Amino acid sequence: MDGTPFIPSTITVHLGRPDQPAQNVTVPFPDYIKNVASSELYPTWPENALRANIYAQISYALNRVYTEYYRSRGYDFDITSSTAFDQSFVKGRDIFENISQIVDEIFDTYIRREGAVEPLFALYCDGQNTSCAGLRQWETVYLANQGLGPFDILTRFFGNDISLVTDAPIQGATESYPGRE
């Protein structure tokens, strides 16, 4: 691996908290993002709000893969389905058509901080029941209704020193951490 971030062809999701016994499922990366977005967003939201949120979800997941966050700790998965740790993934859930179409267009685009290589750990929360130092999902709806585009919405939460990396290469995962000795 040359250190350049890529879009993994698949991602392995642990269906629970990291230390909890649970099934691991490996799914195509775009399908994972479609599931997360359909689990966490309302399909009736303005398209620019959906796109801003999906960019954050893509970047969050790619940061977990790129930094080998769980694999470097000896786990055999890339991310969990627990919102206490990661993003909501519901095995077998229905996918909203408009979300599916947006993900098909942008799953190979992620947020990066200027001067950084890794995808941004794009922390987010709903902004109503929970608060965080990152993107607040319900506020993206307000901003989109004010006419802001996805990138402008993202800069409101992550600052002006971000960029979108587009057309990232897609490849099979290449694990650099051996896991166990």
C-alpha positions as CSV (number, residue, x, y, z in Angstrom):
1,M,0.0,0.0,0.0
2,D,1.5,3.4,-1.0
3,G,-0.4,5.3,1.6
4,T,-2.8,7.0,-0.8
5,P,-6.4,6.6,0.4
6,F,-8.7,4.5,-1.8
7,I,-12.2,3.4,-1.8
8,P,-12.3,-0.2,-0.6
9,S,-14.4,-2.5,-2.8
10,T,-15.8,-4.0,0.4
11,I,-16.0,-3.1,4.1
12,T,-16.5,-5.5,7.0
13,V,-19.0,-4.3,9.6
14,H,-19.3,-5.7,13.1
15,L,-23.0,-5.8,14.0
16,G,-22.5,-4.6,17.5
17,R,-20.2,-2.8,19.9
18,P,-16.5,-3.5,19.4
19,D,-16.1,-5.8,22.4
20,Q,-19.5,-7.5,22.0
21,P,-19.8,-10.9,20.3
22,A,-21.7,-10.2,17.1
23,Q,-21.7,-11.2,13.5
24,N,-19.4,-9.6,11.0
25,V,-20.7,-8.9,7.5
26,T,-18.7,-7.9,4.5
27,V,-20.6,-5.7,2.0
28,P,-19.7,-3.6,-1.1
29,F,-18.6,-0.2,0.1
30,P,-21.3,1.7,-1.8
31,D,-24.0,-0.6,-0.3
32,Y,-22.6,0.1,3.2
33,I,-22.9,3.9,2.6
34,K,-26.5,3.4,1.2
35,N,-27.4,1.5,4.3
36,V,-25.9,4.0,6.7
37,A,-27.5,7.0,4.9
38,S,-30.9,5.2,4.8
39,S,-30.6,4.4,8.5
40,E,-29.6,7.9,9.6
41,L,-31.2,10.4,7.2
42,Y,-34.7,11.2,6.0
43,P,-35.1,10.8,2.2
44,T,-37.4,13.9,2.3
45,W,-34.5,16.1,3.3
46,P,-33.2,18.6,0.7
47,E,-30.8,17.0,-1.7
48,N,-27.9,19.3,-0.6
49,A,-28.4,18.3,3.0
50,L,-28.4,14.6,2.0
51,R,-25.2,15.1,0.0
52,A,-23.4,16.9,2.8
53,N,-24.3,14.2,5.2
54,I,-23.3,11.4,2.8
55,Y,-19.9,13.0,2.2
56,A,-19.4,13.0,6.0
57,Q,-20.5,9.4,6.3
58,I,-18.2,8.3,3.5
59,S,-15.2,10.2,5.0
60,Y,-15.9,8.8,8.5
61,A,-16.0,5.2,7.1
62,L,-12.9,5.8,5.0
63,N,-11.0,7.2,8.0
64,R,-11.7,4.0,9.9
65,V,-10.5,1.9,7.0
66,Y,-7.4,4.1,6.2
67,T,-6.2,4.4,9.8
68,E,-7.0,0.7,10.3
69,Y,-8.7,1.9,13.6
70,Y,-10.1,-1.5,14.6
71,R,-7.7,-3.8,12.7
72,S,-4.7,-2.2,14.4
73,R,-6.3,-3.1,17.7
74,G,-6.6,-6.8,16.8
75,Y,-10.2,-6.8,15.5
76,D,-11.2,-8.6,12.3
77,F,-13.5,-5.8,11.1
78,D,-13.3,-2.3,9.7
79,I,-16.2,-0.5,11.5
80,T,-19.1,-1.3,13.9
81,S,-22.8,-0.8,13.5
82,S,-23.0,0.9,17.0
83,T,-23.7,4.6,16.9
84,A,-21.9,4.9,20.2
85,F,-18.7,4.2,18.3
86,D,-19.5,4.5,14.6
87,Q,-22.4,4.7,12.2
88,S,-25.8,3.0,12.1
89,F,-25.8,0.0,9.8
90,V,-28.9,-2.3,9.8
91,K,-28.4,-5.6,8.1
92,G,-31.1,-6.2,5.5
93,R,-32.8,-2.8,5.7
94,D,-34.6,-1.1,2.8
95,I,-32.6,1.5,0.9
96,F,-34.3,4.8,-0.2
97,E,-34.1,5.2,-3.9
98,N,-33.0,8.9,-3.9
99,I,-30.3,8.1,-1.4
100,S,-29.1,5.1,-3.5
101,Q,-28.8,7.4,-6.5
102,I,-26.8,10.0,-4.7
103,V,-24.5,7.4,-3.2
104,D,-23.9,5.9,-6.7
105,E,-22.8,9.4,-7.9
106,I,-20.5,10.3,-4.9
107,F,-19.3,7.2,-3.1
108,D,-15.8,7.8,-4.4
109,T,-15.6,11.3,-3.0
110,Y,-14.4,12.2,0.5
111,I,-13.5,15.1,2.7
112,R,-9.9,15.8,3.5
113,R,-8.3,18.5,5.6
114,E,-5.9,20.7,3.5
115,G,-2.4,19.4,3.9
116,A,-3.5,16.0,5.1
117,V,-3.6,12.7,3.3
118,E,-6.2,10.7,5.3
119,P,-9.9,11.1,4.9
120,L,-11.3,13.4,7.5
121,F,-12.7,11.8,10.6
122,A,-16.0,13.6,9.9
123,L,-17.6,13.4,13.3
124,Y,-21.4,14.1,13.2
125,C,-24.5,13.8,15.3
126,D,-28.2,14.6,14.9
127,G,-27.8,18.0,16.6
128,Q,-31.2,17.6,18.4
129,N,-30.9,14.7,20.8
130,T,-27.1,14.7,20.9
131,S,-24.6,17.5,20.4
132,C,-21.1,17.2,19.0
133,A,-18.2,19.3,17.7
134,G,-18.9,18.1,14.2
135,L,-21.7,18.2,11.6
136,R,-25.1,18.5,13.1
137,Q,-27.5,16.6,10.8
138,W,-30.7,18.6,11.4
139,E,-28.8,21.9,10.9
140,T,-27.8,20.7,7.5
141,V,-31.5,20.7,6.5
142,Y,-31.8,24.4,7.7
143,L,-28.7,25.4,5.8
144,A,-29.8,23.5,2.6
145,N,-33.2,25.3,2.8
146,Q,-31.2,28.6,3.0
147,G,-29.7,27.7,-0.4
148,L,-26.3,26.4,0.7
149,G,-24.7,23.7,-1.4
150,P,-23.1,20.5,0.1
151,F,-19.5,21.9,0.3
152,D,-20.7,25.2,1.8
153,I,-22.6,23.2,4.4
154,L,-19.6,21.1,5.2
155,T,-17.4,24.2,5.7
156,R,-19.8,25.5,8.3
157,F,-19.0,22.5,10.5
158,F,-15.5,21.5,9.5
159,G,-13.9,24.8,8.6
160,N,-12.6,26.4,5.4
161,D,-9.5,24.3,5.3
162,I,-11.2,21.2,3.8
163,S,-11.5,20.0,0.3
164,L,-13.4,17.2,-1.5
165,V,-11.2,14.5,-3.1
166,T,-13.1,13.2,-6.1
167,D,-12.8,10.1,-8.2
168,A,-10.7,8.3,-5.5
169,P,-9.4,4.9,-6.8
170,I,-11.4,1.8,-5.9
171,Q,-9.5,-1.3,-5.0
172,G,-9.7,-4.4,-2.8
173,A,-8.6,-3.9,0.8
174,T,-5.0,-4.5,1.4
175,E,-4.4,-5.1,5.1
176,S,-1.1,-3.9,6.3
177,Y,-1.6,-4.7,10.0
178,P,-1.0,-8.5,10.5
179,G,-3.5,-8.6,13.4
180,R,-2.0,-11.3,15.6
181,E,1.5,-12.7,15.9
